[in-house]
Amino acid sequence: ASAIIRRYVGLGNALNATALSAIGTRYTCLLNVTELNMIDSNSLKLASVNLSACSQTTKDILYAKAKRAFSDQHYLPAYYELIEPYLGGAPGADLKALSKDGVNMEVSTLAQLRRDSLMSLTIPEVQNLLGVNIRDLYKWQNQSPIKEWVHRQRQSELDKLNVSLTGGTQEGYMNISPPKY
């Protein structure tokens, strides 16, 4: 599949919405950086993708393209539905801004965010992102990376969410993570 895609691009064909639909989600993850950069941002408006199995580099590149593609709709309620498949590549600053929109993100989407982006979010920001789905956070508290995020929070602040989260840092204690080998 990768060789066919390279041949297609090598013949001067564009990676537009039609090509992305033909490639499908499964093979979109096989595109290299050069091929990903050849995708026209506006093509993402017409393509349906699921990037959960893609590399972080692929998610980062396609998020930036999707953000450009949907930038004219940023203030519309539908913006979140448009950008949601690409959020795995979103930087923390963009997620912090999105938290102000009350988007009712699924916890499964939160768990697919870039690890560094998730770790940069505060409890109120996560609460605002999840909205009505905040109660589902309890079901995910022992799954990575939600578990690591919970461990970085003060237990007293987690308690204010009223969703029975445990595992946060107790007052007066330091949370030291052992080095990973």
ZADO-1210 file (C-alpha; in nm, 4 decimals, padded with zeros to 6 digits):
<atoms>
<atom x="00.0000" y="00.0000" z="00.0000" code="ALA" pos="1"/>
<atom x="00.2822" y="00.2366" z="00.0865" code="SER" pos="2"/>
<atom x="00.4515" y="00.1723" z="-00.2489" code="ALA" pos="3"/>
<atom x="00.1271" y="00.2344" z="-00.4370" code="ILE" pos="4"/>
<atom x="00.0749" y="00.5634" z="-00.2541" code="ILE" pos="5"/>
<atom x="00.4332" y="00.6722" z="-00.3308" code="ARG" pos="6"/>
<atom x="00.3843" y="00.5822" z="-00.6978" code="ARG" pos="7"/>
<atom x="00.0562" y="00.7756" z="-00.7086" code="TYR" pos="8"/>
<atom x="00.2214" y="01.0846" z="-00.5596" code="VAL" pos="9"/>
<atom x="00.5321" y="01.0331" z="-00.7747" code="GLY" pos="10"/>
<atom x="00.3157" y="01.0599" z="-01.0862" code="LEU" pos="11"/>
<atom x="00.2194" y="01.4118" z="-00.9776" code="GLY" pos="12"/>
<atom x="-00.1196" y="01.3288" z="-00.8308" code="ASN" pos="13"/>
<atom x="-00.2415" y="01.5346" z="-00.5359" code="ALA" pos="14"/>
<atom x="-00.3333" y="01.3946" z="-00.1982" code="LEU" pos="15"/>
<atom x="-00.6747" y="01.5614" z="-00.2047" code="ASN" pos="16"/>
<atom x="-01.0011" y="01.4560" z="-00.0393" code="ALA" pos="17"/>
<atom x="-01.0704" y="01.1943" z="-00.3077" code="THR" pos="18"/>
<atom x="-00.7243" y="01.0420" z="-00.2669" code="ALA" pos="19"/>
<atom x="-00.7510" y="01.0471" z="00.1132" code="LEU" pos="20"/>
<atom x="-01.0873" y="00.8705" z="00.0953" code="SER" pos="21"/>
<atom x="-00.9400" y="00.6089" z="-00.1383" code="ALA" pos="22"/>
<atom x="-00.6349" y="00.5616" z="00.0835" code="ILE" pos="23"/>
<atom x="-00.8566" y="00.5285" z="00.3879" code="GLY" pos="24"/>
<atom x="-00.7748" y="00.5752" z="00.7518" code="THR" pos="25"/>
<atom x="-00.5707" y="00.2562" z="00.7726" code="ARG" pos="26"/>
<atom x="-00.3234" y="00.3672" z="00.5087" code="TYR" pos="27"/>
<atom x="-00.3181" y="00.7368" z="00.5968" code="THR" pos="28"/>
<atom x="-00.0992" y="00.6330" z="00.8899" code="CYS" pos="29"/>
<atom x="00.1563" y="00.4934" z="00.6409" code="LEU" pos="30"/>
<atom x="00.2195" y="00.8308" z="00.4795" code="LEU" pos="31"/>
<atom x="00.5645" y="00.9713" z="00.5451" code="ASN" pos="32"/>
<atom x="00.6313" y="01.3321" z="00.6480" code="VAL" pos="33"/>
<atom x="00.6840" y="01.4485" z="00.2883" code="THR" pos="34"/>
<atom x="00.3556" y="01.2930" z="00.1772" code="GLU" pos="35"/>
<atom x="00.1690" y="01.4282" z="00.4782" code="LEU" pos="36"/>
<atom x="00.2971" y="01.7757" z="00.3999" code="ASN" pos="37"/>
<atom x="00.1607" y="01.7393" z="00.0459" code="MET" pos="38"/>
<atom x="-00.1966" y="01.7076" z="00.1746" code="ILE" pos="39"/>
<atom x="-00.3944" y="02.0228" z="00.1084" code="ASP" pos="40"/>
<atom x="-00.5460" y="02.1476" z="00.4352" code="SER" pos="41"/>
<atom x="-00.8827" y="02.2042" z="00.2710" code="ASN" pos="42"/>
<atom x="-00.8943" y="01.8368" z="00.1708" code="SER" pos="43"/>
<atom x="-00.9419" y="01.7517" z="00.5365" code="LEU" pos="44"/>
<atom x="-01.2787" y="01.9288" z="00.5271" code="LYS" pos="45"/>
<atom x="-01.4107" y="01.6499" z="00.3049" code="LEU" pos="46"/>
<atom x="-01.2157" y="01.3521" z="00.4367" code="ALA" pos="47"/>
<atom x="-01.3157" y="01.1291" z="00.7259" code="SER" pos="48"/>
<atom x="-01.0206" y="01.0060" z="00.9312" code="VAL" pos="49"/>
<atom x="-00.9411" y="00.8116" z="01.2455" code="ASN" pos="50"/>
<atom x="-00.5841" y="00.8797" z="01.3520" code="LEU" pos="51"/>
<atom x="-00.5795" y="00.6766" z="01.6744" code="SER" pos="52"/>
<atom x="-00.3381" y="00.4175" z="01.5281" code="ALA" pos="53"/>
<atom x="-00.1091" y="00.6755" z="01.3657" code="CYS" pos="54"/>
<atom x="00.2296" y="00.7917" z="01.4898" code="SER" pos="55"/>
<atom x="00.2528" y="01.1079" z="01.6961" code="GLN" pos="56"/>
<atom x="00.4301" y="01.2815" z="01.4058" code="THR" pos="57"/>
<atom x="00.1370" y="01.2031" z="01.1745" code="THR" pos="58"/>
<atom x="-00.1110" y="01.3295" z="01.4343" code="LYS" pos="59"/>
<atom x="00.0897" y="01.6504" z="01.4863" code="ASP" pos="60"/>
<atom x="00.1113" y="01.7279" z="01.1134" code="ILE" pos="61"/>
<atom x="-00.2534" y="01.6543" z="01.0428" code="LEU" pos="62"/>
<atom x="-00.3708" y="01.8505" z="01.3474" code="TYR" pos="63"/>
<atom x="-00.1879" y="02.1597" z="01.2211" code="ALA" pos="64"/>
<atom x="-00.3467" y="02.1126" z="00.8770" code="LYS" pos="65"/>
<atom x="-00.6936" y="02.0578" z="01.0244" code="ALA" pos="66"/>
<atom x="-00.6581" y="02.3648" z="01.2440" code="LYS" pos="67"/>
<atom x="-00.5824" y="02.5704" z="00.9310" code="ARG" pos="68"/>
<atom x="-00.8641" y="02.4057" z="00.7364" code="ALA" pos="69"/>
<atom x="-01.1262" y="02.4776" z="01.0018" code="PHE" pos="70"/>
<atom x="-00.9889" y="02.8112" z="01.1277" code="SER" pos="71"/>
<atom x="-01.2731" y="03.0029" z="00.9625" code="ASP" pos="72"/>
<atom x="-01.5199" y="02.8000" z="01.1721" code="GLN" pos="73"/>
<atom x="-01.3391" y="02.8338" z="01.5048" code="HIS" pos="74"/>
<atom x="-01.6209" y="03.0315" z="01.6635" code="TYR" pos="75"/>
<atom x="-01.9016" y="02.8036" z="01.5465" code="LEU" pos="76"/>
<atom x="-02.0465" y="02.5330" z="01.7737" code="PRO" pos="77"/>
<atom x="-01.9630" y="02.2675" z="01.5105" code="ALA" pos="78"/>
<atom x="-01.5893" y="02.3481" z="01.5275" code="TYR" pos="79"/>
<atom x="-01.5246" y="02.0869" z="01.7949" code="TYR" pos="80"/>
<atom x="-01.6843" y="01.8070" z="01.5898" code="GLU" pos="81"/>
<atom x="-01.4696" y="01.9065" z="01.2921" code="LEU" pos="82"/>
<atom x="-01.1378" y="01.9238" z="01.4821" code="ILE" pos="83"/>
<atom x="-01.2004" y="01.6335" z="01.7245" code="GLU" pos="84"/>
<atom x="-01.0520" y="01.3545" z="01.5037" code="PRO" pos="85"/>
<atom x="-00.7244" y="01.5506" z="01.4905" code="TYR" pos="86"/>
<atom x="-00.6912" y="01.6447" z="01.8607" code="LEU" pos="87"/>
<atom x="-00.4298" y="01.3739" z="01.9210" code="GLY" pos="88"/>
<atom x="-00.1821" y="01.6208" z="01.7715" code="GLY" pos="89"/>
<atom x="-00.3022" y="01.9314" z="01.9541" code="ALA" pos="90"/>
<atom x="-00.0559" y="02.1264" z="02.1690" code="PRO" pos="91"/>
<atom x="-00.1528" y="02.2107" z="02.5261" code="GLY" pos="92"/>
<atom x="-00.2149" y="02.5774" z="02.4463" code="ALA" pos="93"/>
<atom x="-00.4804" y="02.4855" z="02.1895" code="ASP" pos="94"/>
<atom x="-00.6509" y="02.2486" z="02.4333" code="LEU" pos="95"/>
<atom x="-00.6491" y="02.5182" z="02.7013" code="LYS" pos="96"/>
<atom x="-00.8220" y="02.7522" z="02.4547" code="ALA" pos="97"/>
<atom x="-01.0695" y="02.4795" z="02.3582" code="LEU" pos="98"/>
<atom x="-01.1535" y="02.4234" z="02.7253" code="SER" pos="99"/>
<atom x="-01.3154" y="02.7676" z="02.7298" code="LYS" pos="100"/>
<atom x="-01.5727" y="02.6495" z="02.4739" code="ASP" pos="101"/>
<atom x="-01.7388" y="02.3808" z="02.6888" code="GLY" pos="102"/>
<atom x="-01.7077" y="02.1087" z="02.4247" code="VAL" pos="103"/>
<atom x="-01.8187" y="01.7964" z="02.6195" code="ASN" pos="104"/>
<atom x="-01.5210" y="01.5871" z="02.5094" code="MET" pos="105"/>
<atom x="-01.5403" y="01.2118" z="02.5575" code="GLU" pos="106"/>
<atom x="-01.2870" y="01.0737" z="02.8085" code="VAL" pos="107"/>
<atom x="-01.1683" y="00.8345" z="02.5358" code="SER" pos="108"/>
<atom x="-01.0670" y="01.1418" z="02.3325" code="THR" pos="109"/>
<atom x="-00.8941" y="01.2927" z="02.6362" code="LEU" pos="110"/>
<atom x="-00.6951" y="00.9692" z="02.6735" code="ALA" pos="111"/>
<atom x="-00.5795" y="00.9964" z="02.3088" code="GLN" pos="112"/>
<atom x="-00.4316" y="01.3464" z="02.3501" code="LEU" pos="113"/>
<atom x="-00.0593" y="01.4041" z="02.3314" code="ARG" pos="114"/>
<atom x="00.0810" y="01.3070" z="02.6687" code="ARG" pos="115"/>
<atom x="00.2636" y="01.6381" z="02.7195" code="ASP" pos="116"/>
<atom x="-00.0517" y="01.8288" z="02.6246" code="SER" pos="117"/>
<atom x="-00.2683" y="01.6359" z="02.8699" code="LEU" pos="118"/>
<atom x="-00.0147" y="01.6761" z="03.1507" code="MET" pos="119"/>
<atom x="-00.0170" y="02.0539" z="03.0993" code="SER" pos="120"/>
<atom x="-00.3916" y="02.0794" z="03.1655" code="LEU" pos="121"/>
<atom x="-00.5262" y="02.1915" z="03.5007" code="THR" pos="122"/>
<atom x="-00.8223" y="02.0341" z="03.6761" code="ILE" pos="123"/>
<atom x="-01.0583" y="02.3190" z="03.5750" code="PRO" pos="124"/>
<atom x="-00.9416" y="02.2899" z="03.2131" code="GLU" pos="125"/>
<atom x="-01.0076" y="01.9149" z="03.2059" code="VAL" pos="126"/>
<atom x="-01.3419" y="01.9739" z="03.3752" code="GLN" pos="127"/>
<atom x="-01.4338" y="02.2318" z="03.1092" code="ASN" pos="128"/>
<atom x="-01.3186" y="02.0050" z="02.8243" code="LEU" pos="129"/>
<atom x="-01.5200" y="01.7093" z="02.9513" code="LEU" pos="130"/>
<atom x="-01.8270" y="01.9075" z="03.0536" code="GLY" pos="131"/>
<atom x="-02.1164" y="01.6638" z="03.0993" code="VAL" pos="132"/>
<atom x="-01.8736" y="01.3714" z="03.0578" code="ASN" pos="133"/>
<atom x="-01.6711" y="01.4552" z="03.3717" code="ILE" pos="134"/>
<atom x="-01.8274" y="01.1629" z="03.5634" code="ARG" pos="135"/>
<atom x="-01.6741" y="00.9178" z="03.3123" code="ASP" pos="136"/>
<atom x="-01.3274" y="01.0246" z="03.4273" code="LEU" pos="137"/>
<atom x="-01.3658" y="00.7899" z="03.7245" code="TYR" pos="138"/>
<atom x="-01.3856" y="00.4855" z="03.4925" code="LYS" pos="139"/>
<atom x="-01.0539" y="00.5843" z="03.3296" code="TRP" pos="140"/>
<atom x="-00.8563" y="00.6823" z="03.6394" code="GLN" pos="141"/>
<atom x="-00.6415" y="00.3669" z="03.6309" code="ASN" pos="142"/>
<atom x="-00.5630" y="00.3817" z="03.2587" code="GLN" pos="143"/>
<atom x="-00.2663" y="00.5584" z="03.1078" code="SER" pos="144"/>
<atom x="-00.2285" y="00.8552" z="03.0509" code="PRO" pos="145"/>
<atom x="-00.5269" y="00.9559" z="03.2672" code="ILE" pos="146"/>
<atom x="-00.3649" y="00.7774" z="03.5624" code="LYS" pos="147"/>
<atom x="-00.0460" y="00.9850" z="03.5267" code="GLU" pos="148"/>
<atom x="-00.2484" y="01.3054" z="03.5005" code="TRP" pos="149"/>
<atom x="-00.4418" y="01.2169" z="03.8184" code="VAL" pos="150"/>
<atom x="-00.1156" y="01.1438" z="04.0055" code="HIS" pos="151"/>
<atom x="00.0105" y="01.4953" z="03.9218" code="ARG" pos="152"/>
<atom x="-00.2952" y="01.6643" z="04.0731" code="GLN" pos="153"/>
<atom x="-00.3591" y="01.7543" z="04.4349" code="ARG" pos="154"/>
<atom x="-00.6071" y="01.5122" z="04.5876" code="GLN" pos="155"/>
<atom x="-00.7909" y="01.8010" z="04.7534" code="SER" pos="156"/>
<atom x="-00.8496" y="01.9561" z="04.4088" code="GLU" pos="157"/>
<atom x="-00.9570" y="01.6225" z="04.2579" code="LEU" pos="158"/>
<atom x="-01.2084" y="01.5850" z="04.5424" code="ASP" pos="159"/>
<atom x="-01.3770" y="01.9089" z="04.4308" code="LYS" pos="160"/>
<atom x="-01.4798" y="01.7358" z="04.1053" code="LEU" pos="161"/>
<atom x="-01.7092" y="01.5035" z="04.3074" code="ASN" pos="162"/>
<atom x="-01.6364" y="01.2055" z="04.0821" code="VAL" pos="163"/>
<atom x="-01.4519" y="00.9867" z="04.3385" code="SER" pos="164"/>
<atom x="-01.1078" y="01.0162" z="04.1759" code="LEU" pos="165"/>
<atom x="-00.8238" y="00.8866" z="04.3915" code="THR" pos="166"/>
<atom x="-00.4492" y="00.8762" z="04.3474" code="GLY" pos="167"/>
<atom x="-00.3682" y="01.2458" z="04.3571" code="GLY" pos="168"/>
<atom x="-00.0886" y="01.3968" z="04.5611" code="THR" pos="169"/>
<atom x="-00.1704" y="01.4437" z="04.9280" code="GLN" pos="170"/>
<atom x="-00.1095" y="01.7834" z="05.0855" code="GLU" pos="171"/>
<atom x="00.2415" y="01.8175" z="05.2221" code="GLY" pos="172"/>
<atom x="00.3818" y="01.5376" z="05.0051" code="TYR" pos="173"/>
<atom x="00.5975" y="01.5563" z="04.6968" code="MET" pos="174"/>
<atom x="00.5239" y="01.3327" z="04.4014" code="ASN" pos="175"/>
<atom x="00.8513" y="01.1957" z="04.2685" code="ILE" pos="176"/>
<atom x="00.8410" y="00.9747" z="03.9621" code="SER" pos="177"/>
<atom x="01.1136" y="00.7113" z="03.9407" code="PRO" pos="178"/>
<atom x="01.3245" y="00.7170" z="03.6228" code="PRO" pos="179"/>
<atom x="01.2043" y="00.4869" z="03.3442" code="LYS" pos="180"/>
<atom x="01.4581" y="00.2479" z="03.2050" code="TYR" pos="181"/>
</atoms>
